[in-house]
Each structure stands twice: as structure tokens, then as C-alpha cells.
Amino acid sequence: MVPRNRLLSRNWIVAAGAILFAGLALCGFQFGDRYGMNSMPYAQVQPLVSDLAKARRMASEGNIELLAGETPKGHPVNLRGEVSDANCFLASHTHAYDHAFCAKLCVAAGSPLVFIPDQGERIYVVLSPQNAVRLPDKVLDQIGVPGVAVQGRLVESNGMTGLAVDRIGR
């Protein structure tokens, strides 16, 4: 015969394990990717950029946090310099008018943008003014043009600095 307090101890362990399992299952349901949206191929996600309302509905139904349309927080700045593609600039320090066509082609293919200020050594990753909102053509048309004036916000994280471009001009 098993002593009564030992039986209570086993029952307590079984009950605690059941509660823990139920809690984890509930967390997985409440906070998880309900429909496997995080594993969707890029080609399926990319068209949603033109329909943020649909993307928001899908994310809400799939229990996914979506920051689309939000403005990156940062410190306001006014800078003068050049927007260029990261691939060529970082790999060969190539930029400016002689490189404008190539830079636009690289960006059109998916290369990230960088901002190279006229003064200073820091290079900034170019961010759009709102998450999941394409950079305006006014910005993209200025790729490779030295001496453009940019108004935006500096966003810093983990040693990197981004420049969310609000306005660009000559």
C-alpha cells in the first residue's frame, strides 16, 4: 500500500504538469503564428504592400503583430549628401553621378539604400518614412545625385543608424 502523503505528492505533480501543459498550449494558440504566415514565401507577401488593409486583416486573423504604416521613432535631422545603393558603395565605394544608373538598377533589384553625408564618416541605412510603405519616387529619383538635402529622423539600434527620409530636395 502507498502512503497517503506520497499519493498526494504524485497527484500534485501530475496536476501541476497538466496545468503547465495547458498553459503552454494556450500561449501557443494565443501568441503563435496561427496560419503559418511567418513562413509565407516573399513572392506571396510582396503584393500585399499595395493593400495594407488586407495585410492588416490577415495579420490580425493570423495573430501576427504587424507594424505596417507606423512611423519609425527617431531624432529629427537635416542632412546634405547622396542616396546610393549599399551593394556597390560598400563593396567598391562607387557612387555619385557616374554611378547613378547602376545604383538605381541595383536598388530596383532589391539592394538596400544608404545615405552618404557630405560631411562626416557615418553612413546611414535609408528607411522609409513609414513601415511597409514604399519610398516615394521623389526619393528614388534622387539616387546617385550628390548634394541633396534630406529631412528625416535618425533611428539607432544595436550599433546601426538608419535615416527615415521624410523629405528630399536640392
C-alpha positions in Angstrom: 0.0 0.0 0.0 1.3 3.5 -1.0 1.4 6.1 1.9 -1.3 8.8 1.6 1.1 11.8 1.6 3.1 10.1 -1.2 -0.1 9.7 -3.3 -0.9 13.4 -2.7 2.6 14.3 -3.8 2.2 12.3 -7.1 -1.2 13.8 -7.7 0.2 17.3 -7.1 3.0 16.7 -9.7 0.5 15.3 -12.3 -1.9 18.3 -11.7 1.0 20.8 -11.9 2.2 19.2 -15.1 -1.3 19.2 -16.7 -1.7 22.9 -15.8 1.7 23.7 -17.2 1.0 21.8 -20.4 -2.4 23.6 -20.8 -0.8 27.0 -20.2 1.8 26.4 -22.8 -0.8 25.2 -25.3 -2.9 28.3 -24.6 0.1 30.5 -25.1 0.9 28.8 -28.4 -2.7 29.4 -29.5 -2.9 33.0 -28.3 0.6 34.2 -29.3 1.6 32.0 -32.1 1.5 32.3 -35.9 -2.0 30.8 -36.3 -1.9 30.2 -40.1 1.8 29.8 -40.9 2.0 33.4 -42.2 5.6 33.8 -41.0 6.7 31.1 -43.4 4.9 32.5 -46.4 7.2 32.9 -49.4 8.3 36.5 -50.2 6.6 36.4 -53.6 3.2 35.9 -51.8 3.9 38.7 -49.2 5.2 41.3 -51.6 1.9 42.1 -53.4 0.3 42.9 -50.0 2.4 46.1 -49.9 -0.1 47.7 -52.2 -3.0 46.5 -50.0 -2.1 47.3 -46.4 -5.7 46.9 -45.2 -5.8 43.3 -46.4 -2.3 42.7 -44.8 -3.6 44.1 -41.5 -6.7 41.8 -41.7 -4.6 38.8 -42.4 -2.2 39.6 -39.6 -5.0 40.1 -37.2 -6.6 36.8 -38.1 -3.3 35.0 -38.0 -2.4 36.5 -34.6 0.7 38.3 -36.1 2.0 41.7 -34.9 2.1 44.0 -37.9 3.9 47.4 -37.7 2.9 48.4 -41.2 2.1 52.1 -41.5 3.8 53.0 -38.3 6.4 55.8 -38.3 9.9 54.8 -37.0 10.7 56.9 -34.0 13.9 58.9 -34.1 15.7 62.3 -33.7 14.9 64.9 -36.4 17.8 65.8 -38.7 18.6 67.9 -41.8 21.5 66.5 -43.8 23.1 67.1 -47.2 24.6 64.3 -49.1 23.7 61.5 -51.5 21.4 58.5 -51.6 23.1 55.4 -53.2 22.8 51.7 -53.3 24.5 49.7 -50.5 25.9 46.9 -52.6 28.2 49.0 -54.9 29.0 51.6 -52.2 30.1 49.1 -49.6 31.8 46.7 -52.0 33.7 49.3 -54.1 33.0 52.7 -52.7 31.3 53.6 -56.0 28.7 56.4 -56.0 27.7 59.8 -57.5 26.6 60.9 -61.0 28.8 58.4 -62.8 27.2 55.6 -60.9 23.5 56.8 -60.8 22.1 54.4 -63.4 23.9 51.4 -61.8 22.7 52.4 -58.3 19.1 52.7 -59.5 19.3 49.3 -61.2 20.7 47.7 -58.0 18.0 49.3 -55.9 15.3 48.2 -58.3 16.7 44.6 -57.9 16.5 44.9 -54.1 19.7 46.4 -52.9 19.2 48.5 -49.8 19.8 52.2 -49.9 22.4 54.1 -48.0 22.8 57.8 -47.3 26.3 59.2 -47.7 26.5 62.6 -46.0 28.7 65.4 -47.4 30.3 65.8 -44.0 31.1 63.1 -41.5 32.2 59.5 -41.8 29.0 57.8 -40.7 26.9 56.1 -43.5 23.1 55.6 -42.8 20.8 52.9 -43.9 17.9 54.6 -45.6 14.5 53.8 -44.1 11.0 54.7 -45.5 9.0 57.2 -43.5 6.5 54.6 -42.6 6.9 50.8 -42.1 5.8 48.8 -45.1 5.3 51.9 -47.2 7.4 52.2 -50.3 9.8 55.1 -50.5 8.4 57.9 -52.6 9.6 58.3 -56.2 10.9 61.7 -55.2 13.5 59.9 -53.1 14.2 57.1 -55.6 14.7 59.6 -58.4 17.5 61.3 -56.4 19.6 58.1 -56.2 23.1 59.0 -57.3 22.6 62.8 -57.1 25.2 64.4 -54.8 24.3 67.3 -52.6 20.6 66.6 -52.0 19.0 68.0 -48.8 17.3 65.4 -46.7 14.9 65.9 -43.8 14.3 62.9 -41.7 14.8 61.1 -38.4 17.8 59.1 -37.2 16.9 55.7 -35.8 19.6 53.8 -33.9 19.7 50.2 -32.8 22.5 47.8 -32.0 25.2 50.0 -33.4 23.4 50.7 -36.7 21.9 54.0 -37.6 19.1 54.4 -40.1 17.7 57.6 -41.7 14.0 57.6 -42.2 13.6 60.0 -45.1 10.6 62.4 -44.8 11.6 64.9 -47.5 14.3 65.2 -50.1 15.2 68.0 -52.4 18.0 70.1 -53.9 
